[in-house]
Amino acid sequence: MGRRRKLQQGAGDMSLWGMYDRPFLIAGGGIAGFATSLALARIGRHAEVFERAVAFEEEGAGLQMSPNAVLCLRLLDAWDVLEPACISPSEIHIRDGRSGAMLQRIPLGKSFEAEVGAPYRVTHRSDLLRGLVQTAQSRARIRLHTGRIVERAESTKQGARLLFTEGPLADGAAVIGADGIHSTIRDAIVGDNPFYGGQAIYRALLPIEKVPLSIVADCVTLWLYPGGHVVHYAVSNWRSFNIVAVLENSEHPEGWNQPASAAEIANGFAKAANPLTDLLHAVPAWKKFAAADRQPADCWSSGNIALIGDAAHASLPYLAQGAAMALEDAVVLAKCISADSSIAAAMTTYARLRQPRTARIQRESRRLAVIYHVRGLQATARNAVMRFLGPRYSLRRNQWIYDWLP
């Protein structure tokens, strides 16, 4: 391999990498970052994950693991670790938030799995991240670093490097920006800002024993309400119940975990049907943040620097595909790198393959934000159409999401 060089890492660590086996440097230790590290390790490449926090943690809310996400986790050899923390919901229920009327019931049993080729599961973000971290820690080609705040990325003659607010720089074959919707790496490539659409997202976790008996706990339930909606389902192997409420709000809350009172939700859903009211009143306090996304971008890479996950294509969460798209990104990026001798060319190919699909997710998520929140006669018409078309139509509409193959 010729002469080997030293690469400074972490708080004084030193590692030796072969000249032709330099690591991929991943900015961000979330779902996108760890999925990328696992995908690279599977093709025999080394990866270094740099997280700004002092530990790899994910608070967040629940996640709906659609079949395309499950497929990716299987390809990353992480599904067996995660599956015990997942729950298999029996159905998806879509209900009117004021009358309580059932608009659609979508079965998620064996027939669904046989039709799309993989199951539909729900879990919590922290459980997914824990499974990815555990899998990454078992891979010799992956190194993990915490407490490293990325200042910027730079291209070099041999690849790319990361510079941090403190500590030594990291030099490698390429930089992958997996640092979320407020990505530092994106700032240098795209130069835009997150878009706030006037909605606030509230989230809460209840102990499963606190869930009112009027709630069907083994289903994913979506309540459509004038100016808002609520989604809920069990997570963490039936230990907790995940509740996410969305309300239109012209003044977006600052930060990610702002406390919110139960009164805000009670006022926002003041005329909700009894089962929904029972659940919302069972929550003592909420945390809220602004619903934000990014405009679809034409450029995700510059030389040997590329974006992935929310850094590339943050979307509103109403299609429940944020984590799934990050997992897909990781699988496709690694496939492109393994097929091309030029990393820069591979990153260009990866972006070309992924941009149409993720842009469609972004557009459809914005469209659902409108449909979910309509009022008056529009809501009446929406409900009538949903009843008339039935669950088969909903499944067919989402088939393009579930049928994905790398």
C-alpha positions in Angstrom: 0.0 0.0 0.0 3.0 2.3 0.2 3.7 4.8 2.9 0.9 5.1 5.5 0.0 8.5 7.0 -1.5 9.5 10.4 -4.9 11.1 10.7 -5.8 13.0 13.8 -9.1 12.1 15.3 -11.2 12.9 18.3 -9.5 14.2 21.5 -6.0 13.2 20.6 -6.7 9.8 19.1 -4.4 8.8 16.2 -5.3 6.2 13.6 -3.4 4.8 10.6 -5.3 4.6 7.3 -3.9 3.3 4.1 -3.2 5.9 1.4 -5.8 4.3 -0.8 -8.2 3.5 2.0 -8.8 7.0 3.4 -12.1 7.3 5.4 -15.3 8.9 4.4 -16.0 11.7 6.9 -19.6 12.0 8.0 -20.8 15.2 9.6 -23.8 14.2 11.8 -24.5 11.3 14.1 -28.2 10.9 13.5 -30.1 8.4 11.4 -28.7 9.6 8.1 -25.1 9.6 9.3 -25.2 6.1 10.8 -27.0 4.6 7.9 -24.3 6.1 5.6 -21.5 4.7 7.7 -23.1 1.2 7.6 -23.7 1.4 3.9 -20.1 2.3 3.3 -18.8 -0.4 5.6 -20.8 -3.0 3.6 -18.8 -2.0 0.4 -15.5 -2.2 2.3 -15.0 1.5 2.9 -14.0 3.1 6.2 -16.2 5.8 7.7 -15.8 8.3 10.6 -18.9 9.7 12.1 -18.6 13.1 13.9 -21.5 14.2 16.1 -21.7 17.6 17.8 -23.4 16.4 20.9 -21.6 14.6 23.7 -23.6 11.4 23.1 -25.4 9.7 20.2 -29.0 10.4 21.3 -32.3 11.0 19.5 -35.3 12.4 21.4 -37.8 13.2 18.6 -41.0 11.3 18.1 -42.2 8.0 16.8 -41.5 6.7 13.3 -43.6 4.8 10.8 -41.2 2.3 9.2 -42.8 1.7 5.8 -41.7 -1.3 3.7 -39.1 0.7 1.8 -37.5 1.7 5.1 -37.5 -1.9 6.3 -35.9 -3.1 3.1 -33.1 -0.6 3.6 -32.5 -1.7 7.2 -32.3 -5.3 6.0 -29.7 -4.2 3.3 -27.7 -2.5 6.1 -27.8 -5.6 8.3 -29.5 -3.5 11.0 -33.0 -4.9 10.9 -32.5 -7.8 13.3 -31.2 -5.4 15.9 -34.1 -3.0 15.5 -37.0 -5.3 15.0 -37.5 -6.3 18.7 -38.3 -2.7 19.5 -40.8 -2.3 16.7 -44.6 -2.8 16.8 -46.7 -4.3 14.1 -49.9 -2.2 13.9 -53.0 -4.1 12.7 -54.4 -1.2 10.6 -54.1 2.5 9.7 -57.2 4.4 10.7 -58.1 7.8 9.2 -60.9 9.6 11.1 -62.6 12.9 11.2 -61.4 14.8 14.2 -64.7 16.5 15.0 -67.3 13.8 14.4 -65.1 10.8 15.1 -66.3 9.2 11.9 -64.1 6.5 10.4 -63.0 7.6 6.9 -60.7 4.7 6.0 -59.3 1.5 7.5 -56.2 0.2 5.8 -55.2 -3.3 6.8 -51.5 -3.9 7.5 -51.4 -7.6 8.1 -49.9 -10.5 6.1 -51.8 -9.7 2.9 -50.2 -6.2 2.9 -46.7 -7.6 3.5 -47.2 -10.2 0.8 -48.3 -7.5 -1.7 -45.5 -5.0 -1.1 -42.7 -7.4 -0.1 -41.9 -6.1 3.4 -43.8 -5.3 6.6 -45.1 -2.0 7.9 -43.8 -1.3 11.4 -43.7 1.6 13.9 -41.0 2.5 16.4 -39.4 5.4 18.2 -36.6 7.5 16.7 -34.4 6.7 19.7 -34.9 3.0 19.2 -34.0 3.3 15.5 -30.9 5.3 16.3 -29.9 2.9 19.1 -30.1 0.0 16.7 -28.0 1.8 14.1 -25.4 2.8 16.7 -25.2 -0.7 18.1 -24.7 -2.1 14.6 -22.1 0.5 13.7 -20.2 -0.2 16.9 -19.8 -3.8 15.8 -18.2 -2.8 12.5 -14.4 -2.5 12.5 -14.5 0.0 9.6 -16.5 2.6 11.5 -15.1 5.1 14.0 -17.4 7.2 16.1 -16.7 10.7 17.6 -18.8 12.9 19.9 -18.4 16.5 20.9 -17.1 17.6 17.5 -18.8 20.7 16.2 -18.3 21.1 12.4 -17.3 24.6 11.3 -17.0 23.8 7.6 -15.9 21.3 5.0 -13.2 21.8 2.4 -12.3 20.0 -0.8 -8.6 19.0 -1.1 -6.5 17.6 -3.9 -6.9 14.1 -2.4 -10.5 14.3 -1.2 -12.0 16.5 1.5 -11.7 17.6 5.1 -13.7 18.7 8.0 -12.7 21.6 10.2 -14.2 21.9 13.7 -14.7 24.8 16.2 -12.3 23.0 18.5 -9.7 20.3 18.0 -7.8 19.0 15.0 -9.2 18.8 11.6 -10.1 15.5 9.9 -8.8 14.6 6.5 -10.4 11.9 4.3 -11.5 10.7 0.9 -14.8 12.6 1.0 -17.2 14.5 3.3 -20.9 13.5 3.7 -23.1 16.2 5.1 -25.7 14.3 7.3 -26.2 17.3 9.7 -29.9 17.8 9.3 -32.2 20.6 8.1 -29.9 23.3 9.6 -26.9 21.7 7.8 -23.6 23.6 8.0 -22.4 21.6 5.0 -25.5 22.5 2.9 -24.8 26.2 3.5 -21.7 26.1 1.4 -23.3 24.0 -1.4 -26.8 25.3 -1.8 -26.9 28.5 0.3 -30.6 28.6 1.1 -32.6 28.6 4.3 -35.3 26.3 5.9 -38.8 27.2 4.9 -41.5 27.6 7.6 -45.0 27.0 6.4 -47.0 28.3 9.4 -47.5 25.1 11.3 -46.4 24.0 14.8 -45.7 20.4 15.7 -46.4 19.2 19.2 -45.3 15.8 20.4 -45.7 13.8 23.6 -45.0 10.3 24.9 -47.5 8.6 27.3 -46.8 5.5 29.3 -48.9 2.8 27.5 -51.0 2.2 30.7 -52.1 5.9 30.6 -53.8 5.6 27.2 -57.6 6.0 27.5 -59.6 2.9 26.8 -61.5 4.8 24.1 -58.4 4.8 21.9 -57.6 1.8 19.7 -54.0 1.4 20.7 -52.8 -1.2 18.2 -53.5 0.9 15.1 -51.8 3.9 13.5 -54.6 6.6 13.7 -54.7 9.9 11.8 -57.3 12.4 13.0 -58.1 15.2 10.4 -59.2 18.4 12.0 -59.9 21.9 10.8 -56.6 23.7 11.0 -54.7 20.7 12.4 -54.3 17.0 12.7 -53.2 14.3 15.2 -51.3 11.0 14.7 -50.8 8.4 17.3 -49.5 4.8 17.8 -47.7 2.7 20.3 -43.8 2.5 20.2 -40.9 0.9 22.0 -42.3 -2.6 22.2 -45.6 -1.4 23.8 -43.9 0.6 26.6 -45.0 4.1 25.3 -47.6 5.7 23.2 -46.5 8.3 20.7 -48.7 11.3 20.0 -48.0 14.1 17.4 -50.4 17.0 17.0 -50.0 19.7 14.3 -51.7 23.1 14.5 -51.6 26.1 12.1 -49.5 28.8 13.8 -48.2 31.9 12.1 -45.6 32.5 14.7 -43.2 29.5 14.5 -41.7 28.4 17.8 -37.9 28.7 18.2 -35.8 25.7 18.8 -36.5 22.0 18.7 -37.8 21.2 22.2 -39.8 24.2 23.4 -42.2 23.3 26.3 -45.9 23.7 25.5 -48.8 23.7 27.8 -51.8 21.3 27.6 -54.0 24.4 27.2 -52.5 25.1 23.8 -53.6 21.7 22.5 -56.9 21.9 24.3 -57.7 25.2 22.6 -56.5 24.1 19.2 -58.7 21.0 19.3 -61.5 22.4 21.3 -64.3 20.7 19.3 -62.6 17.3 18.8 -64.5 14.1 19.1 -64.5 12.3 22.5 -61.9 9.6 21.8 -59.4 12.2 20.6 -60.3 14.6 23.4 -59.8 11.8 25.9 -56.3 11.2 24.6 -55.2 14.8 24.4 -56.4 15.5 27.9 -54.4 12.6 29.2 -51.1 14.4 28.2 -49.9 16.7 31.0 -47.4 18.6 28.9 -46.0 18.8 25.3 -42.9 19.9 23.4 -43.2 21.8 20.2 -41.2 23.0 17.3 -41.9 24.7 13.9 -42.8 22.5 10.9 -40.1 23.3 8.4 -38.7 21.9 5.2 -36.3 22.8 2.3 -37.0 23.7 -1.3 -36.0 20.9 -3.6 -32.4 21.6 -4.7 -30.7 20.8 -8.0 -27.2 20.5 -6.4 -26.3 18.2 -3.6 -22.6 17.9 -4.1 -19.4 19.8 -4.8 -16.4 17.8 -5.6 -16.0 15.1 -3.0 -18.5 16.7 -0.6 -22.2 15.6 -0.7 -25.4 16.0 1.2 -27.7 13.2 2.5 -30.9 12.9 4.4 -32.5 16.1 5.7 -29.4 18.1 4.8 -30.3 17.3 1.2 -34.1 17.2 1.1 -35.8 18.0 4.4 -39.5 17.5 4.0 -42.6 18.1 6.2 -43.3 14.8 8.1 -46.9 14.2 6.8 -45.9 11.3 4.5 -43.8 9.8 7.3 -40.9 9.3 5.0 -38.1 11.4 6.5 -36.1 8.6 8.0 -37.0 6.2 5.1 -35.5 8.7 2.6 -32.3 9.0 4.6 -32.0 5.2 4.7 -32.6 5.0 0.9 -30.0 7.8 0.3 -27.4 5.8 2.2 -28.0 2.6 0.2 -27.9 4.4 -3.1 -24.8 6.5 -2.3 -22.8 3.4 -1.3 -24.0 1.6 -4.5 -22.8 4.5 -6.6 -19.5 4.7 -4.9 -18.9 1.0 -5.3 -19.7 1.3 -9.1 -17.5 4.3 -9.9 -13.8 4.8 -9.5 -14.3 8.6 -9.1 -15.9 9.6 -5.8 -17.0 13.0 -7.2 -18.6 11.3 -10.2 -20.3 8.8 -7.9 -21.8 11.6 -5.8 -23.1 13.3 -8.9 -24.8 10.1 -10.0 -26.2 9.5 -6.5 -27.8 13.0 -6.5 -29.2 12.5 -10.0 -30.8 9.2 -9.0 -32.3 10.5 -5.7 -33.4 14.0 -6.5 -36.7 13.2 -8.4 -38.0 10.9 -5.7 -37.1 13.1 -2.8 -38.5 16.2 -4.5 -41.8 14.3 -5.0 -41.8 13.4 -1.3 -41.3 17.1 -0.4 -44.1 18.3 -2.8 -46.6 15.6 -1.7 -45.9 16.3 2.0 -46.8 20.0 1.5 -49.9 19.0 -0.4 -51.0 16.8 2.5 -50.6 19.6 4.9 -53.3 21.4 3.0 -55.6 18.4 2.6 -55.4 17.4 6.3 -56.3 20.9 7.6 -59.2 22.0 5.3 -62.4 23.4 6.8 -66.1 23.5 6.2 -67.4 22.3 2.8 -63.9 21.4 1.7 -63.5 19.1 4.7 -66.9 17.6 3.9 -65.9 17.0 0.3 -62.6 15.5 1.4 -64.2 13.0 3.7 -66.8 12.0 1.1 -64.0 11.3 -1.4 -62.0 9.3 1.0 -65.0 7.1 1.9 -65.9 6.6 -1.8 -62.4 5.7 -2.9 -61.6 3.4 -0.1 -58.4 1.9 1.3 -57.3 0.2 -1.9 -57.0 3.7 -3.6 -54.8 4.9 -0.7 -52.5 1.9 -1.0 -52.2 2.4 -4.8 -51.4 6.1 -4.3 -48.5 5.2 -2.0 -47.3 2.2 -4.1 -44.6 4.4 -5.7 -43.2 4.9 -2.2 -43.3 1.3 -1.0 -42.2 -0.4 -4.2 -38.8 1.3 -4.2 -35.7 -0.8 -5.0 -32.1 0.4 -4.9 
